[in-house]
Amino acid sequence: MNKIVITDVDGTLVKDGTLDLNPEYYEVMDKLLCRGIQVVICSGRAYSSAEKLFNPLKNRLYFICDGGTSIWKDGNMIKSFPMKETLWKGMFHDAMKVPDCDCFVSTGTDGYALDTDSKMYHWLTDSYGFKMSSVESIEDIKDPVIKLSVFHPIDCEEACKDSFIPEWKDKAKLASAGSAWVDCCDTDASKGTALKWLQNHIGISGGDTYAFGDNINDIEMLQVAGHSYAVGNAREELKSVSDEVIAPYWEYGVLSKMKSML
């Protein structure tokens, strides 16, 4: 069966920032894979976090990580969409000026931040399971950066709306990735762009693609898919572009829909 089932993670399968996945997802994904259906995990998380969450199946899945800026198979990054150095460095400096905000960048294989004692750093390492390193200066980061994420403990979109977002919205792609995060990447990168690349790579059409999400950064992914589903807890903007609204993540709406595909 030439089909793709692609799903977001945080807010779609699990509570944001946790590794608490219903183990029945492994069973159902295994059955989909055995029927020749490609299962793709598409997340704002780095691969170091996503592979932990799906460890029993990680060598059989495709992963689109860091908000659509890297694509992985068998532990290897097979495609990436890097940001220009001047762009991410300028954004980093501005993000750190926003009151109560913090910031980190991802190269796909590593994440970098300035303060190992910050709430953001501990949440990324302790809850998400990210591979992170600290640097004294962003000038110490030598590998190409694919994503920059701004963090605020309560509402990042609100905190950034007056200065950061107006300054950078036309120079990079910015999208809410949950209440605590605004993800930033190259203008040519998104979950939708990554899905298109993967569809071409494995030879499966949009009409045979089934996508699940909950947030702003999932919109383009759902638009690229021929069949789109927003979980019940999704933002209204996503529900408005989806074919169907299913049960929220805590009622395992995606799991039920995947079962129906069997």
Buried (B, 14 or more C-beta within 10 A) or exposed (E): EEBBBBBBBBBBBBEBBEEEBBEEBBEBBBBBBEEEBBBBBBBBBBBBBBBBBBEEBBEBBBBBBBBBBBBBBEEEBBBBBBBEEEBBBBBBEBBEEBEEBBBBBBBBBBBBBBEEEBEBBEBBBEBBBBBBEBEEEBEEBEEBBBBBBBBBBEEBBEBBEEBBBEBBEEBBBBBBBBBBBBBBBBBEBBBBBBBBBBBEEEEBEBEBBBBBBBBBBBBBBBBBBBBBBBBBBBBEEBBEBBEEBBBBBEEBBBBEBBBEBE
